Amino acid sequence: KGVGRRRYEQDNEDDEEEQEEEVFGMDLDDDEDDDEDDDEDDDDDIPLPVAECVSMSGHRKAISALTCDPAGARLVSGGMDYAIRMWDFNGMDANFRSFREYEPCGAHQIRAVSFSLSGDRIYIVSGSARPRLYNRDGKRIFEFPKGDMYLVDMSHTAGHTHACCHGRWHPFEKERVLSASQDG
C-alpha cells in the first residue's frame, strides 16, 4: 500500500507539472535549438517597468496621503505637517513646486485625500472629527458637522465624535463620500 501511494503521488505531481507547462506556456526542455528563437525575440522586448521619476519637495514632514485627479493633470498631497499641497502638471516649471499650500484642518495631520469622480472636488480627512470638501483650486466648499459625543445612542448624532482615520469618494455615486473614524 505504501509503494502504491508513492506512485500515485508521483504520477499526480507529473500531471500537475504538465498542466503548469500548458497554462503558463513554459518550455522546461533544455534543448540547444531553442536558444536561436530567443535571440530573435530580444529585439521586441521592452524593459519593465517603464517610468519617469521626478522629486517634488515641499512638505516639512512625512507625506501621509496622495491623490491624482481622474484626468491626471493635478496631484494633491497631505502630510504630517498639517499641510495640503497642490501640483498642476500642465503649469509646472522646472523647479517642480506646488502652486498652492494650505492647512485645511488646523493642527490636525492629514489622513486621506481623494478627488471626486469628476475631478472637481477634493475630500480631505484629517485627525479631526470633521472631514472637509474643497474645490479643485483649494477653496473650502463644505465642512461636515461634528457629532455629539455625550449621546448614548450614536444613531441620533449627525457626524463623527472622534478623530477620523480614513475617507474617500464612493466609487459609483458621485455625490457620496465615505469616512472611517475612531468612534466605532
N, CA, C and O atoms as a DFTB+ gen file, in Angstrom:
736 C
 N C O
     1  1       0.815      -1.188       0.000
     2  2       0.000       0.000       0.000
     3  2       0.865       1.260       0.000
     4  3       0.526       2.221      -0.691
     5  1       1.934       1.288       0.727
     6  2       2.809       2.452       0.782
     7  2       3.451       2.735      -0.556
     8  3       3.560       3.898      -0.943
     9  1       3.888       1.695      -1.292
    10  2       4.516       1.884      -2.593
    11  2       3.498       2.413      -3.594
    12  3       3.808       3.315      -4.372
    13  1       2.300       1.871      -3.585
    14  2       1.250       2.335      -4.493
    15  2       0.911       3.790      -4.255
    16  3       0.665       4.548      -5.193
    17  1       0.901       4.161      -3.017
    18  2       0.574       5.553      -2.697
    19  2       1.659       6.486      -3.220
    20  3       1.354       7.558      -3.743
    21  1       2.917       6.093      -3.084
    22  2       4.009       6.918      -3.581
    23  2       3.923       7.077      -5.101
    24  3       4.130       8.164      -5.640
    25  1       3.613       5.970      -5.779
    26  2       3.500       6.043      -7.235
    27  2       2.370       6.979      -7.628
    28  3       2.517       7.758      -8.569
    29  1       1.242       6.917      -6.923
    30  2       0.108       7.792      -7.227
    31  2       0.505       9.256      -7.043
    32  3       0.193      10.102      -7.882
    33  1       1.204       9.549      -5.927
    34  2       1.630      10.918      -5.672
    35  2       2.603      11.386      -6.739
    36  3       2.531      12.534      -7.180
    37  1       3.518      10.509      -7.166
    38  2       4.480      10.881      -8.180
    39  2       3.773      11.119      -9.514
    40  3       4.075      12.095     -10.201
    41  1       2.840      10.248      -9.890
    42  2       2.084      10.437     -11.129
    43  2       1.276      11.727     -11.062
    44  3       1.179      12.459     -12.047
    45  1       0.700      12.001      -9.898
    46  2      -0.099      13.215      -9.716
    47  2       0.767      14.465      -9.876
    48  3       0.329      15.453     -10.466
    49  1       2.001      14.424      -9.348
    50  2       2.923      15.549      -9.481
    51  2       3.297      15.762     -10.932
    52  3       3.387      16.904     -11.384
    53  1       3.522      14.664     -11.686
    54  2       3.853      14.783     -13.100
    55  2       2.712      15.434     -13.865
    56  3       2.945      16.279     -14.728
    57  1       1.477      15.046     -13.554
    58  2       0.315      15.642     -14.216
    59  2       0.230      17.133     -13.923
    60  3      -0.086      17.928     -14.807
    61  1       0.515      17.513     -12.665
    62  2       0.464      18.928     -12.297
    63  2       1.511      19.723     -13.062
    64  3       1.242      20.844     -13.494
    65  1       2.728      19.145     -13.238
    66  2       3.772      19.833     -13.982
    67  2       3.366      20.011     -15.434
    68  3       3.611      21.068     -16.016
    69  1       2.755      19.005     -16.027
    70  2       2.305      19.114     -17.409
    71  2       1.232      20.190     -17.538
    72  3       1.221      20.946     -18.509
    73  1       0.333      20.258     -16.561
    74  2      -0.704      21.277     -16.607
    75  2      -0.096      22.669     -16.479
    76  3      -0.530      23.594     -17.165
    77  1       0.908      22.833     -15.606
    78  2       1.553      24.129     -15.451
    79  2       2.238      24.544     -16.747
    80  3       2.195      25.714     -17.126
    81  1       2.878      23.579     -17.434
    82  2       3.520      23.886     -18.704
    83  2       2.497      24.384     -19.708
    84  3       2.761      25.332     -20.448
    85  1       1.330      23.751     -19.739
    86  2       0.305      24.141     -20.689
    87  2      -0.276      25.516     -20.339
    88  3      -0.497      26.341     -21.226
    89  1      -0.518      25.756     -19.064
    90  2      -1.141      27.011     -18.647
    91  2      -0.203      28.191     -18.825
    92  3      -0.600      29.225     -19.362
    93  1       1.025      28.048     -18.385
    94  2       1.954      29.160     -18.418
    95  2       2.785      29.215     -19.698
    96  3       3.549      30.160     -19.894
    97  1       2.649      28.227     -20.560
    98  2       3.403      28.210     -21.805
    99  2       4.890      28.026     -21.574
   100  3       5.703      28.500     -22.369
   101  1       5.253      27.357     -20.516
   102  2       6.653      27.168     -20.177
   103  2       7.211      25.980     -20.947
   104  3       6.530      24.970     -21.124
   105  1       8.424      26.103     -21.393
   106  2       9.104      25.002     -22.041
   107  2      10.286      24.657     -21.155
   108  3      11.279      25.384     -21.116
   109  1      10.177      23.562     -20.455
   110  2      11.208      23.195     -19.488
   111  2      12.322      22.359     -20.108
   112  3      13.240      21.948     -19.399
   113  1      12.264      22.097     -21.413
   114  2      13.317      21.329     -22.073
   115  2      14.552      22.199     -22.201
   116  3      14.461      23.399     -22.462
   117  1      15.700      21.583     -22.013
   118  2      16.957      22.306     -22.120
   119  2      17.609      22.047     -23.476
   120  3      18.803      21.755     -23.534
   121  1      16.853      22.146     -24.560
   122  2      17.396      21.908     -25.893
   123  2      18.186      23.129     -26.336
   124  3      17.837      24.265     -26.015
   125  1      19.251      22.875     -27.076
   126  2      20.093      23.948     -27.568
   127  2      19.443      24.707     -28.717
   128  3      19.741      25.886     -28.907
   129  1      18.558      24.066     -29.495
   130  2      17.971      24.709     -30.655
   131  2      16.965      25.797     -30.279
   132  3      16.621      26.623     -31.124
   133  1      16.488      25.818     -29.045
   134  2      15.535      26.834     -28.614
   135  2      16.199      28.191     -28.398
   136  3      15.525      29.219     -28.455
   137  1      17.506      28.211     -28.152
   138  2      18.206      29.460     -27.895
   139  2      18.198      30.381     -29.106
   140  3      18.229      31.601     -28.943
   141  1      18.157      29.832     -30.313
   142  2      18.137      30.653     -31.511
   143  2      16.844      31.461     -31.585
   144  3      16.863      32.615     -32.013
   145  1      15.725      30.871     -31.174
   146  2      14.446      31.572     -31.208
   147  2      14.419      32.714     -30.203
   148  3      13.811      33.752     -30.462
   149  1      15.074      32.531     -29.054
   150  2      15.076      33.559     -28.028
   151  2      15.810      34.810     -28.489
   152  3      15.429      35.916     -28.106
   153  1      16.861      34.664     -29.306
   154  2      17.627      35.813     -29.774
   155  2      16.778      36.716     -30.664
   156  3      16.954      37.934     -30.646
   157  1      15.877      36.152     -31.428
   158  2      15.029      36.941     -32.308
   159  2      14.033      37.776     -31.509
   160  3      13.690      38.882     -31.929
   161  1      13.562      37.275     -30.368
   162  2      12.571      37.969     -29.564
   163  2      13.160      39.090     -28.722
   164  3      12.419      39.962     -28.266
   165  1      14.471      39.093     -28.502
   166  2      15.098      40.101     -27.646
   167  2      14.942      41.508     -28.201
   168  3      14.918      42.467     -27.430
   169  1      14.834      41.660     -29.537
   170  2      14.720      42.978     -30.130
   171  2      13.378      43.620     -29.802
   172  3      13.281      44.845     -29.736
   173  1      12.334      42.806     -29.594
   174  2      10.997      43.324     -29.352
   175  2      10.692      43.545     -27.878
   176  3       9.668      44.146     -27.552
   177  1      11.548      43.078     -26.982
   178  2      11.288      43.188     -25.548
   179  2      11.437      44.627     -25.071
   180  3      12.357      45.337     -25.478
   181  1      10.521      45.047     -24.205
   182  2      10.578      46.362     -23.576
   183  2      10.944      46.140     -22.120
   184  3      10.257      45.387     -21.429
   185  1      11.999      46.767     -21.632
   186  2      12.363      46.576     -20.222
   187  2      11.286      47.182     -19.324
   188  3      10.856      48.315     -19.541
   189  1      10.863      46.444     -18.339
   190  2       9.819      46.901     -17.428
   191  2      10.399      47.118     -16.053
   192  3      11.350      46.409     -15.723
   193  1       9.939      48.004     -15.231
   194  2       8.898      48.983     -15.504
   195  2       9.444      50.180     -16.271
   196  3      10.609      50.551     -16.131
   197  1       8.593      50.765     -17.069
   198  2       8.915      51.976     -17.807
   199  2       8.317      53.129     -17.018
   200  3       7.102      53.175     -16.827
   201  1       9.140      54.059     -16.557
   202  2       8.638      55.136     -15.701
   203  2       9.551      56.343     -15.774
   204  3      10.714      56.250     -16.166
   205  1       8.997      57.467     -15.390
   206  2       9.752      58.693     -15.221
   207  2       9.741      58.999     -13.731
   208  3       8.758      58.718     -13.046
   209  1      10.805      59.563     -13.236
   210  2      10.898      59.857     -11.809
   211  2      11.263      61.325     -11.631
   212  3      12.233      61.813     -12.211
   213  1      10.474      62.018     -10.822
   214  2      10.716      63.424     -10.525
   215  2      10.585      63.597      -9.022
   216  3       9.664      63.048      -8.416
   217  1      11.469      64.335      -8.423
   218  2      11.401      64.614      -6.999
   219  2      10.732      65.974      -6.799
   220  3      11.231      67.002      -7.257
   221  1       9.593      65.957      -6.105
   222  2       8.856      67.186      -5.826
   223  2       8.850      67.378      -4.314
   224  3       8.152      66.665      -3.593
   225  1       9.617      68.326      -3.848
   226  2       9.712      68.548      -2.404
   227  2       8.828      69.714      -1.994
   228  3       8.416      70.529      -2.819
   229  1       8.552      69.772      -0.707
   230  2       7.724      70.865      -0.209
   231  2       7.221      70.623       1.190
   232  3       7.196      71.551       1.997
   233  1       6.821      69.411       1.505
   234  2       6.336      69.125       2.852
   235  2       7.509      69.116       3.824
   236  3       8.614      68.700       3.477
   237  1       7.257      69.575       5.033
   238  2       8.295      69.625       6.060
   239  2       8.380      68.341       6.870
   240  3       9.367      68.094       7.562
   241  1       7.327      67.520       6.776
   242  2       7.302      66.216       7.446
   243  2       6.817      65.178       6.447
   244  3       6.618      65.492       5.274
   245  1       6.627      63.954       6.897
   246  2       6.258      62.851       6.011
   247  2       4.913      63.086       5.326
   248  3       4.000      63.676       5.904
   249  1       4.811      62.615       4.093
   250  2       3.550      62.673       3.347
   251  2       2.708      61.475       3.762
   252  3       3.188      60.341       3.762
   253  1       1.465      61.725       4.112
   254  2       0.587      60.652       4.592
   255  2      -0.562      60.349       3.645
   256  3      -1.251      59.345       3.830
   257  1      -0.794      61.191       2.627
   258  2      -1.907      60.971       1.704
   259  2      -1.585      61.568       0.344
   260  3      -1.002      62.648       0.251
   261  1      -1.971      60.852      -0.717
   262  2      -1.771      61.314      -2.088
   263  2      -3.003      60.998      -2.917
   264  3      -3.664      59.983      -2.698
   265  1      -3.307      61.859      -3.857
   266  2      -4.358      61.563      -4.834
   267  2      -4.061      62.317      -6.116
   268  3      -3.453      63.387      -6.106
   269  1      -4.498      61.742      -7.202
   270  2      -4.354      62.359      -8.511
   271  2      -5.750      62.477      -9.107
   272  3      -6.565      61.567      -8.956
   273  1      -6.035      63.583      -9.780
   274  2      -7.372      63.739     -10.355
   275  2      -7.566      62.740     -11.496
   276  3      -6.584      62.240     -12.045
   277  1      -8.806      62.443     -11.859
   278  2      -9.068      61.432     -12.883
   279  2      -8.416      61.727     -14.238
   280  3      -8.104      60.797     -14.982
   281  1      -8.207      62.991     -14.563
   282  2      -7.567      63.343     -15.826
   283  2      -6.045      63.226     -15.763
   284  3      -5.379      63.221     -16.798
   285  1      -5.493      63.133     -14.552
   286  2      -4.050      63.030     -14.384
   287  2      -3.332      64.360     -14.478
   288  3      -2.113      64.381     -14.653
   289  1      -4.039      65.462     -14.369
   290  2      -3.436      66.783     -14.507
   291  2      -2.983      67.380     -13.180
   292  3      -2.080      68.217     -13.156
   293  1      -3.598      66.962     -12.075
   294  2      -3.263      67.519     -10.763
   295  2      -2.971      66.436      -9.753
   296  3      -3.541      65.346      -9.780
   297  1      -2.059      66.778      -8.858
   298  2      -1.702      65.897      -7.748
   299  2      -1.916      66.679      -6.464
   300  3      -1.528      67.844      -6.372
   301  1      -2.526      66.052      -5.482
   302  2      -2.720      66.664      -4.170
   303  2      -2.070      65.756      -3.141
   304  3      -2.283      64.544      -3.147
   305  1      -1.275      66.347      -2.256
   306  2      -0.626      65.578      -1.193
   307  2      -0.962      66.207       0.151
   308  3      -1.112      67.423       0.268
   309  1      -1.076      65.361       1.153
   310  2      -1.310      65.807       2.520
   311  2      -0.251      65.198       3.406
   312  3       0.207      64.082       3.160
   313  1       0.139      65.922       4.433
   314  2       1.243      65.439       5.235
   315  2       1.039      65.534       6.726
   316  3       0.031      66.041       7.218
   317  1       2.029      65.031       7.423
   318  2       2.059      65.093       8.877
   319  2       2.343      66.514       9.356
   320  3       2.254      66.795      10.551
   321  1       2.683      67.409       8.431
   322  2       2.915      68.810       8.781
   323  2       1.629      69.635       8.707
   324  3       1.680      70.865       8.715
   325  1       0.467      68.957       8.633
   326  2      -0.875      69.551       8.603
   327  2      -1.191      70.250       7.285
   328  3      -2.243      70.878       7.165
   329  1      -0.321      70.159       6.313
   330  2      -0.480      70.925       5.080
   331  2      -0.987      70.071       3.925
   332  3      -0.741      68.867       3.849
   333  1      -1.700      70.738       3.038
   334  2      -2.111      70.186       1.746
   335  2      -1.313      70.948       0.693
   336  3      -1.245      72.176       0.727
   337  1      -0.720      70.227      -0.226
   338  2      -0.010      70.855      -1.345
   339  2      -0.653      70.381      -2.635
   340  3      -1.013      69.213      -2.778
   341  1      -0.791      71.315      -3.578
   342  2      -1.415      71.003      -4.863
   343  2      -0.415      71.294      -5.980
   344  3       0.202      72.358      -6.026
   345  1      -0.273      70.316      -6.881
   346  2       0.602      70.452      -8.032
   347  2      -0.230      70.352      -9.300
   348  3      -1.119      69.507      -9.406
   349  1       0.064      71.217     -10.257
   350  2      -0.583      71.177     -11.558
   351  2       0.498      70.802     -12.574
   352  3       1.405      71.592     -12.834
   353  1       0.404      69.611     -13.142
   354  2       1.438      69.136     -14.058
   355  2       1.518      69.964     -15.336
   356  3       2.597      70.103     -15.913
   357  1       0.401      70.510     -15.781
   358  2       0.412      71.299     -17.018
   359  2       1.085      72.659     -16.839
   360  3       1.670      73.182     -17.787
   361  1       1.014      73.233     -15.653
   362  2       1.600      74.553     -15.421
   363  2       2.888      74.514     -14.619
   364  3       3.355      75.556     -14.158
   365  1       3.463      73.357     -14.446
   366  2       4.646      73.211     -13.607
   367  2       5.907      73.654     -14.352
   368  3       6.083      73.347     -15.531
   369  1       6.773      74.374     -13.657
   370  2       8.043      74.769     -14.262
   371  2       9.143      73.784     -13.867
   372  3       8.855      72.739     -13.283
   373  1      10.369      74.100     -14.172
   374  2      11.493      73.195     -13.923
   375  2      11.794      73.023     -12.437
   376  3      12.516      72.095     -12.070
   377  1      11.268      73.882     -11.575
   378  2      11.502      73.766     -10.133
   379  2      10.593      72.746      -9.464
   380  3      10.859      72.344      -8.332
   381  1       9.523      72.316     -10.136
   382  2       8.578      71.321      -9.630
   383  2       7.978      71.733      -8.286
   384  3       7.923      70.929      -7.355
   385  1       7.532      72.976      -8.187
   386  2       6.933      73.469      -6.946
   387  2       5.414      73.438      -7.027
   388  3       4.826      73.546      -8.103
   389  1       4.799      73.290      -5.869
   390  2       3.338      73.284      -5.830
   391  2       2.819      74.694      -6.077
   392  3       3.485      75.678      -5.754
   393  1       1.618      74.783      -6.656
   394  2       1.060      76.103      -6.915
   395  2       0.215      76.595      -5.745
   396  3      -0.155      77.768      -5.699
   397  1      -0.096      75.707      -4.795
   398  2      -0.886      76.134      -3.645
   399  2      -0.550      75.254      -2.443
   400  3      -0.355      74.045      -2.571
   401  1      -0.487      75.898      -1.263
   402  2      -0.288      75.191       0.001
   403  2      -1.205      75.824       1.028
   404  3      -1.296      77.048       1.126
   405  1      -1.890      74.978       1.797
   406  2      -2.755      75.494       2.856
   407  2      -2.931      74.424       3.931
   408  3      -2.700      73.238       3.696
   409  1      -3.345      74.872       5.113
   410  2      -3.623      73.983       6.238
   411  2      -5.128      73.966       6.459
   412  3      -5.659      74.852       7.129
   413  1      -5.824      72.980       5.911
   414  2      -7.282      72.990       5.953
   415  2      -7.884      72.649       7.305
   416  3      -9.029      73.012       7.573
   417  1      -7.153      71.972       8.150
   418  2      -7.745      71.450       9.385
   419  2      -6.991      71.886      10.635
   420  3      -7.001      71.177      11.641
   421  1      -6.353      73.018      10.584
   422  2      -5.630      73.495      11.753
   423  2      -4.470      72.585      12.104
   424  3      -3.659      72.234      11.247
   425  1      -4.396      72.205      13.374
   426  2      -3.285      71.381      13.859
   427  2      -3.632      69.896      13.851
   428  3      -3.373      69.187      14.824
   429  1      -4.221      69.427      12.747
   430  2      -4.539      68.006      12.602
   431  2      -3.813      67.451      11.381
   432  3      -3.837      68.052      10.307
   433  1      -3.175      66.312      11.555
   434  2      -2.470      65.670      10.446
   435  2      -3.458      65.202       9.392
   436  3      -4.570      64.778       9.710
   437  1      -3.050      65.281       8.156
   438  2      -3.897      64.837       7.047
   439  2      -3.814      63.318       6.956
   440  3      -2.724      62.754       6.865
   441  1      -4.963      62.662       6.980
   442  2      -5.014      61.200       6.930
   443  2      -5.338      60.672       5.542
   444  3      -4.829      59.623       5.148
   445  1      -6.191      61.392       4.779
   446  2      -6.590      60.926       3.448
   447  2      -7.044      62.101       2.599
   448  3      -7.657      63.045       3.099
   449  1      -6.737      62.034       1.311
   450  2      -7.257      62.985       0.326
   451  2      -7.757      62.173      -0.863
   452  3      -7.182      61.141      -1.211
   453  1      -8.834      62.651      -1.480
   454  2      -9.423      61.915      -2.577
   455  2     -10.146      62.857      -3.516
   456  3     -10.956      63.673      -3.076
   457  1      -9.861      62.753      -4.821
   458  2     -10.587      63.519      -5.825
   459  2     -11.918      62.858      -6.096
   460  3     -12.042      61.637      -6.007
   461  1     -12.923      63.665      -6.428
   462  2     -14.225      63.129      -6.828
   463  2     -14.093      62.461      -8.195
   464  3     -13.077      62.618      -8.873
   465  1     -15.116      61.722      -8.592
   466  2     -15.089      61.033      -9.886
   467  2     -14.971      62.006     -11.045
   468  3     -14.362      61.685     -12.065
   469  1     -15.543      63.182     -10.902
   470  2     -15.474      64.184     -11.968
   471  2     -14.215      65.042     -11.866
   472  3     -13.882      65.757     -12.811
   473  1     -13.508      64.982     -10.728
   474  2     -12.269      65.728     -10.559
   475  2     -12.459      67.174     -10.155
   476  3     -11.486      67.929     -10.136
   477  1     -13.680      67.594      -9.828
   478  2     -13.917      68.984      -9.478
   479  2     -13.877      69.266      -7.984
   480  3     -13.844      70.428      -7.581
   481  1     -13.878      68.222      -7.151
   482  2     -13.855      68.404      -5.695
   483  2     -12.838      67.468      -5.048
   484  3     -12.514      66.405      -5.579
   485  1     -12.347      67.893      -3.891
   486  2     -11.371      67.108      -3.133
   487  2     -11.939      66.874      -1.739
   488  3     -12.397      67.806      -1.078
   489  1     -11.904      65.635      -1.308
   490  2     -12.361      65.243       0.026
   491  2     -11.125      65.098       0.899
   492  3     -10.230      64.314       0.582
   493  1     -11.066      65.847       1.997
   494  2      -9.895      65.847       2.883
   495  2     -10.307      65.342       4.251
   496  3     -11.237      65.865       4.865
   497  1      -9.609      64.325       4.720
   498  2      -9.861      63.741       6.038
   499  2      -8.610      63.954       6.876
   500  3      -7.508      63.565       6.487
   501  1      -8.802      64.574       8.025
   502  2      -7.676      64.817       8.934
   503  2      -7.924      64.080      10.237
   504  3      -8.860      63.287      10.344
   505  1      -7.093      64.340      11.215
   506  2      -7.254      63.726      12.523
   507  2      -8.385      64.315      13.336
   508  3      -8.616      63.885      14.466
   509  1      -9.103      65.296      12.788
   510  2     -10.250      65.854      13.489
   511  2     -11.486      65.011      13.191
   512  3     -11.416      64.062      12.409
   513  1     -12.592      65.343      13.797
   514  2     -13.843      64.609      13.576
   515  2     -14.657      65.230      12.441
   516  3     -15.797      64.828      12.209
   517  1     -14.081      66.208      11.731
   518  2     -14.823      66.942      10.710
   519  2     -14.113      66.898       9.355
   520  3     -13.269      67.751       9.082
   521  1     -14.436      65.929       8.508
   522  2     -13.877      65.931       7.145
   523  2     -14.362      67.155       6.380
   524  3     -15.378      67.754       6.735
   525  1     -13.634      67.524       5.331
   526  2     -13.964      68.738       4.583
   527  2     -13.940      68.485       3.079
   528  3     -13.229      67.606       2.592
   529  1     -14.730      69.272       2.356
   530  2     -14.740      69.253       0.898
   531  2     -14.163      70.571       0.387
   532  3     -14.495      71.648       0.882
   533  1     -13.290      70.458      -0.616
   534  2     -12.687      71.625      -1.253
   535  2     -12.890      71.514      -2.757
   536  3     -13.070      70.417      -3.286
   537  1     -12.861      72.649      -3.445
   538  2     -12.903      72.569      -4.905
   539  2     -11.490      72.278      -5.417
   540  3     -10.546      72.221      -4.628
   541  1     -11.341      72.097      -6.703
   542  2     -10.051      71.683      -7.247
   543  2      -8.988      72.771      -7.167
   544  3      -7.813      72.506      -7.421
   545  1      -9.386      73.993      -6.817
   546  2      -8.429      75.083      -6.655
   547  2      -8.072      75.342      -5.195
   548  3      -7.272      76.232      -4.903
   549  1      -8.654      74.577      -4.276
   550  2      -8.300      74.701      -2.874
   551  2      -9.200      75.596      -2.047
   552  3      -8.813      75.985      -0.945
   553  1     -10.368      75.934      -2.521
   554  2     -11.324      76.741      -1.752
   555  2     -12.312      75.818      -1.054
   556  3     -12.858      74.900      -1.667
   557  1     -12.542      76.071       0.251
   558  2     -13.439      75.206       1.013
   559  2     -14.884      75.356       0.542
   560  3     -15.392      76.463       0.366
   561  1     -15.529      74.200       0.343
   562  2     -16.930      74.152      -0.072
   563  2     -17.825      73.796       1.102
   564  3     -18.869      74.414       1.310
   565  1     -17.404      72.784       1.877
   566  2     -18.270      72.265       2.932
   567  2     -17.428      71.621       4.022
   568  3     -16.389      71.018       3.752
   569  1     -17.899      71.762       5.269
   570  2     -17.284      71.094       6.412
   571  2     -18.363      70.263       7.097
   572  3     -19.405      70.790       7.489
   573  1     -18.113      68.970       7.238
   574  2     -19.101      68.083       7.845
   575  2     -19.229      68.389       9.334
   576  3     -18.248      68.775       9.970
   577  1     -20.418      68.223       9.896
   578  2     -20.618      68.550      11.311
   579  2     -19.972      67.524      12.229
   580  3     -19.776      66.364      11.867
   581  1     -19.651      67.985      13.417
   582  2     -19.127      67.086      14.441
   583  2     -20.306      66.549      15.246
   584  3     -21.236      67.283      15.579
   585  1     -20.247      65.264      15.548
   586  2     -21.312      64.635      16.317
   587  2     -21.235      64.974      17.791
   588  3     -20.214      65.458      18.280
   589  1     -22.318      64.717      18.485
   590  2     -22.389      64.961      19.921
   591  2     -21.894      63.718      20.653
   592  3     -22.559      62.682      20.650
   593  1     -20.739      63.824      21.272
   594  2     -20.129      62.646      21.911
   595  2     -20.799      62.261      23.230
   596  3     -20.480      61.210      23.786
   597  1     -21.701      63.066      23.738
   598  2     -22.336      62.774      25.008
   599  2     -23.653      62.018      24.858
   600  3     -24.272      61.657      25.859
   601  1     -24.084      61.776      23.639
   602  2     -25.283      60.966      23.424
   603  2     -24.969      59.496      23.626
   604  3     -23.906      59.017      23.228
   605  1     -25.899      58.782      24.246
   606  2     -25.707      57.355      24.466
   607  2     -25.933      56.587      23.171
   608  3     -25.179      55.666      22.855
   609  1     -26.952      56.955      22.432
   610  2     -27.275      56.295      21.169
   611  2     -26.662      57.100      20.028
   612  3     -27.159      58.170      19.679
   613  1     -25.580      56.582      19.449
   614  2     -24.857      57.311      18.407
   615  2     -25.643      57.458      17.107
   616  3     -25.247      58.246      16.248
   617  1     -26.727      56.738      16.936
   618  2     -27.521      56.871      15.712
   619  2     -28.275      58.203      15.682
   620  3     -28.815      58.577      14.641
   621  1     -28.318      58.916      16.793
   622  2     -29.018      60.199      16.857
   623  2     -28.091      61.402      16.679
   624  3     -28.524      62.543      16.840
   625  1     -26.845      61.165      16.357
   626  2     -25.917      62.279      16.159
   627  2     -25.610      62.445      14.676
   628  3     -25.750      61.496      13.904
   629  1     -25.193      63.643      14.272
   630  2     -25.057      63.971      12.854
   631  2     -23.705      63.606      12.238
   632  3     -23.626      63.402      11.027
   633  1     -22.665      63.520      13.025
   634  2     -21.336      63.279      12.449
   635  2     -20.469      62.430      13.351
   636  3     -20.950      61.807      14.297
   637  1     -19.192      62.416      13.046
   638  2     -18.245      61.650      13.867
   639  2     -17.991      62.378      15.183
   640  3     -18.010      63.607      15.250
   641  1     -17.755      61.591      16.221
   642  2     -17.477      62.173      17.536
   643  2     -16.005      62.097      17.901
   644  3     -15.555      62.798      18.807
   645  1     -15.247      61.252      17.205
   646  2     -13.818      61.096      17.460
   647  2     -13.037      61.306      16.166
   648  3     -13.619      61.516      15.102
   649  1     -11.738      61.249      16.272
   650  2     -10.857      61.519      15.133
   651  2     -11.136      60.586      13.952
   652  3     -11.352      59.388      14.129
   653  1     -11.127      61.151      12.767
   654  2     -11.308      60.358      11.543
   655  2      -9.987      59.679      11.169
   656  3      -8.908      60.229      11.393
   657  1     -10.088      58.507      10.611
   658  2      -8.912      57.721      10.218
   659  2      -8.698      57.716       8.711
   660  3      -7.567      57.803       8.233
   661  1      -9.808      57.614       7.961
   662  2      -9.690      57.494       6.507
   663  2     -11.000      57.910       5.854
   664  3     -12.048      57.943       6.499
   665  1     -10.926      58.221       4.582
   666  2     -12.124      58.566       3.836
   667  2     -11.832      58.648       2.363
   668  3     -10.689      58.849       1.954
   669  1     -12.873      58.490       1.562
   670  2     -12.737      58.617       0.114
   671  2     -14.104      58.764      -0.519
   672  3     -15.128      58.561       0.134
   673  1     -14.116      59.114      -1.787
   674  2     -15.366      59.224      -2.526
   675  2     -15.911      57.836      -2.791
   676  3     -15.157      56.878      -2.959
   677  1     -17.220      57.742      -2.826
   678  2     -17.867      56.482      -3.171
   679  2     -17.474      56.145      -4.613
   680  3     -17.440      57.040      -5.458
   681  1     -17.180      54.883      -4.909
   682  2     -16.699      54.551      -6.258
   683  2     -17.739      54.689      -7.366
   684  3     -17.371      54.790      -8.536
   685  1     -19.033      54.696      -7.028
   686  2     -20.064      54.759      -8.066
   687  2     -20.991      55.963      -7.936
   688  3     -21.449      56.495      -8.947
   689  1     -21.273      56.396      -6.727
   690  2     -22.181      57.516      -6.501
   691  2     -21.367      58.794      -6.331
   692  3     -20.636      58.945      -5.352
   693  1     -21.496      59.706      -7.282
   694  2     -20.607      60.866      -7.301
   695  2     -20.902      61.912      -6.240
   696  3     -20.088      62.814      -6.042
   697  1     -22.027      61.830      -5.550
   698  2     -22.363      62.799      -4.508
   699  2     -22.202      62.230      -3.092
   700  3     -22.644      62.856      -2.129
   701  1     -21.584      61.070      -2.953
   702  2     -21.478      60.424      -1.647
   703  2     -20.011      60.190      -1.292
   704  3     -19.210      59.764      -2.124
   705  1     -19.685      60.482      -0.034
   706  2     -18.338      60.217       0.475
   707  2     -18.431      59.180       1.595
   708  3     -19.473      59.014       2.230
   709  1     -17.334      58.501       1.813
   710  2     -17.244      57.505       2.869
   711  2     -16.174      57.941       3.855
   712  3     -15.160      58.518       3.462
   713  1     -16.395      57.667       5.128
   714  2     -15.378      58.027       6.130
   715  2     -15.336      56.967       7.212
   716  3     -16.316      56.270       7.474
   717  1     -14.179      56.867       7.828
   718  2     -13.969      55.943       8.956
   719  2     -13.427      56.745      10.114
   720  3     -12.660      57.690       9.929
   721  1     -13.832      56.359      11.316
   722  2     -13.441      57.135      12.490
   723  2     -13.169      56.200      13.667
   724  3     -13.506      55.016      13.637
   725  1     -12.558      56.758      14.689
   726  2     -12.279      56.003      15.899
   727  2     -13.485      55.911      16.817
   728  3     -13.396      55.334      17.901
   729  1     -14.605      56.468      16.401
   730  2     -15.800      56.403      17.242
   731  2     -16.574      55.105      17.051
   732  3     -17.610      54.904      17.686
   733  1     -16.088      54.235      16.195
   734  2     -16.712      52.913      16.042
   735  2     -17.784      52.925      15.121
   736  3     -18.407      51.890      14.885
